């Protein structure tokens, strides 16, 4: 199993410290560093900066938002980042959520499955440097009855097939990921409930005549190292509450649904009620330790090694670690502890 580093949203902390963290991950032999975007910093600028200050580690978008860019713009961006990084870019895509899609980008959040399928088709067509002609339900290129013409990408990318990942939560989206993507970017992935994610992915792979061999399952996993797992869970509570309680509306929150499928129905409802009532501290306190523990790496190295082994056995192939710590030095120490845990688990 490989290790990755998830820097999350840029601008949420000390950016120079985050860059140093990426450089340390490269020194430790991590495979990839991921960055995210929501409605703050964009992921492309961040990855270009990180790629310019590193040499070997891959850089990946987790995620680039589908409603924020046309598929052709995403292909141009992916080709540029891959060229500038010397073939180190990984393209992670996601539809985001209805609040961001419609409230921030002004794009209707309708038929996300069909839109994603067509989007990926066009991105890959453009990356192969074919003339882009597409007649879909959501995208038509060139537009009919106008001056537009079918064009092909001018630049020559380092690779004509950049690894493409999808962020997916629901069963149908997970199945689509298995069918059309090279990897999956799940959140709140646990060894105990891995089947909720991977059974639909297997079905999608089977539809494409494929197996899970070579398919990269990359869960984002909070990492908090220390002697006491319960104490280690405390700094992760805010993150869990934000997603389970605040990322979406009361009737449409994909992350809340994950917690419910894991058996935390009442707890997920309470966290959401508190968060949407702007009682964020109480919402964080209401997140069950068991939920955080199943979806994070908490405690001393020996315990983290055991959980890594369980995740690997459940089907995770790369762990995208989000380290917690009071200082930048604590986060660096956490990355080093993760390497020790991988070696202890026999997964290096």
N, C-alpha and C positions, 0 to 999 in steps of 0.2 A: 504494500500500500504506500502511495506517495503522499507527501505533505504539500499543502499550499497555504498561503497567507491571505487572509481577507482583510483589507484595509477599511472596508465599509465606505461611508460617505466622507469625502474629502472636506476639510474645513470644520469637521466636528471636534478636532483636537489640535495638537501640535503637528503641523504638516511636515516640518523638518524631522521631527521624531518619527513620523510615519515613513518618511523616505529612508531614514536610517534603519527602520525595522525591515523594510523591503530589502535593503542591502545586506542586512544580517541574515535574512532568510536565504538569499542567494548564496552567501558564504557557507551556510549550514547545509546546502544541497537541496533546498525546497524546489519543487517542480514549477510552481507558478505563483504569481501574486495577482489577486483579484481586487477590483475596485467597483464601486456601485454609483448609481445616480438615482435621484428621486425628483425633487424640485429645488435642488440647490446646485452644487457643483456638477458639471457634466463629466462623464466617465472618460471620454476621449482625451480631453486635455490632461487629465490626471495620468492616464496610462502612457501618453507620449512623454510626459515628464519623467515618470518612473523608468520607462524603457531607456531614456537617454542617460540615466544615471546608474544603470545596471548593464551587465554584459551577457549573462547566460540564462537567467531565469525568465520563464514565459510571463507575459502580461495578459490578463483576461478581463473582459467586461462581465460583471455579474450584478446588474445586467445593463445592456443598452436597451432603452425602451422603444418598442415597436411603434407606438403612436407618435414618438418624437421625431422620427425620420422616415422619409420614403425608403423603400427597399433599395433603390439605386444609390441613394446617399449613404446608406449603411454599407453597401458593397464598396463604394469609393473610399469610405473611411477605413474599412477593414483592410483593403488593399494597401492603403497608405501606411497604416499602423504596422502591418506585417512587413512592409518594405523598410520602414524606418527602424524597426527593431531587429531586422535581419532574420525574419521568419519566426518570431517569438509570440505572435499574437493569437489569442483564442477569443472567438466571438460568442459571447453569451447574450441571448435575447430573451425578452419577456414582454408580455402585453401590459404589465403594470396592473393597475386596478381602475375601477370606474371613476373614483374621485379624481385621480391624477390624470387619467386619459381625457375625461370630459371637462374637468375643472381647470387643468393646467395647459393641456395641449389642444383642447377643443376638438377632440376626435371621439366620435361615438364609440362606446364600449359594447359593440354588438358583434355577435358571431366570432368570438376570439379564436376558435379552432380553425375555421375556414380562412380567416385573415392571416393567421400565423402560417398555415400551410402555403398559401400563395406568396407570402412575404419571403419565406425561406426559398421557395422555388426561384423567385426573381433574383434574390441575392446570389444564389449559387450559379444561376445562368450568367449573371454579370461577371462573377468571379472567374468563370470559364472563358471569359472574353468572347462570348457569343453575342450576336446582335439580339438585343432584348426586345422580343415580341411576346406579348402575354395577353390572353383574353380570358380573364377570370371574373368571378363574381364581385370581387372587391378591388381588383387592380386591372386596368386595361392600358397596355403600352404598345405602341404610341396611342394617344387619344384619337378616336376616330373623327373623320371629317374636319381635320385641322392641319396645320403646317408641321406637326411633329413627325419625326422619322425615327426608325429603329436605329439605335446607336449601340456601340460596344465600348467597353472600358478602354481608355487610351493607354493607361499605364500597364506595365507587365508586373503583376504581383510576384513575390518570391515563390508563392505556392498558389495553385489554381483551386485548391480545396483547403481552406482554413478550417480547423476544428470548430464545429458549431454546436453550441450547447443551448438548451432551453430551460428556463425556470418554469416549473410546473407544480401544481398543487392538487387539482382535481383529477379524478380517474381518467377522464377523456383527454385532458391535456397531457397527462403522464403517458397515456397510450400513444398519443401523437409524437411525443418526444422520442419514444422508442422507435417509432416508424421512420422519422425523418431526420433525427439529430444524431450527433456523434457522442453526446453526453447529456447528463441531467444535472441541474443545479437545485437540489432540494433544500428546504429549510425545515427545521424541527424534525430531522430524520433521526430515528431511534432504532437500535438493534431489535428491540422487542416488537416494533411495528413496521419493520422494513418492508414487509409484504404489501402494506398499504400503498407504498410507492412503487415497488419493483414488479409486483404482479401485473399491473397495467402496462408497465414498460415492456415486460416480456411479451405480452400480447401484441404490442405494437411492433416489436422486433420480429415476431413470428409472421405478422402481416407482410413485412418487408422481406421475408425469407432469411432472417438473421437470428442470431442468438445474442446473449449478453456479452459474449466474448468481444473484447475490444471496445465496449461501450463504457465510457467513463462516468461513474456515479460520484459526484462531488458535493457532498453535503457541507453546508456552512455550520461549523461547530464552535461555540464559545469555549475558550480554554482559560481556566482559572486554577492556578497551581497553589497548593498550600497543604498544611497538615490536616485541616478540618474541612471535609467536603461541604458541610452545611454553611460554614462561613464563606467558603469559596463561591457558593451560589449567590450570595448577597449582591455583588456587583452586576450579576447577570439579570437580576430581576427586572430592572428598568427596560432592558432590551426585550425580554419576553413579554412584558406588559404592553409595550408599544405595539408589538405585532399582534398579539392575541386580543388586545383590547382596543387599540387605536388605529390600526391600519385597515380602514374600511368603515362602512356604515354599520348600523346595528343589525341590518338584515343581510349585508353582504360583506363578510370578512373571511377571506380564504384561510388565513392563519388560525382564526378562531375555530374554523371547521376542523383543522388538523387536530387541535387539542381535544375537540369533542370526539373525533374518531379514535383518539388514544384512550378514551374513557374518562376524560375530565369535563363532562358536560356541564355540571353545575358550577364547577370552578371557572370554566371558560366564560360562562354567562356572567358570573359575578365580576370577574376581571374586566370584562367589556363594559358592564354597567358602570363600574367605578371610573373607568378611564374616560368614557364618553360623558360622564358627569364632571369631568375635569378634576377628579380626585386621583391623580396619577400615582402619588406616593402610596395611597391605600391600595390601588390596583396592583402595584409592584409587590406589596406585602402579601397580597392575596394569591399570587402565583404559587401553586404547590411546588414544594421542593422536589417531589418525585418527577414532575414534568421537566423542571430544569435539569435534573440529574440525568434523565433518559436522553436528553437532547444536547448535552454539553459534556465536556471533559473536566471533571472537578476532583481536586484533592491532590495527594502525593503522586509521585511518578509511578509507583507500583499500581495504584488504583487506575490511573489514566491508561497505563499499558493494558490492563485487563479490559477496559472499555474500548480501547482501540482494536484489540483482538476481536471483541464481540461485533464491532462495526464492520471490520473486514470480513468476518464470517457471514455477516448479514448481507454483504454485497457492495459496501462502499469501497471504491478503488483509490480515491484521493480525498483527504480530509482538508477542507479549507478552514484553517484555524483563525478564529477571531480572539486574539489574546487580551486578557484583562490584567490590569495591574495599576497600582497607585502612581507609578512613575514609568518613564520610558525604559529605564533600566529593568524594572520588574517585567515588562512585556518582553524584552530581549531574553531575560532569564526564563520566561515561560516558553519561548520558542526552543531554547536549548533543552529544557525539560521535556518538551514534546519529542525531540530527536532521541533523547535517552529512553523515553517510553516506547517509541517505535522499535528501537534496538532491543529493549527488554522483552517486548512482545514477539520478537522474531519476525518482524514485518519489514525490516530495513532492506 
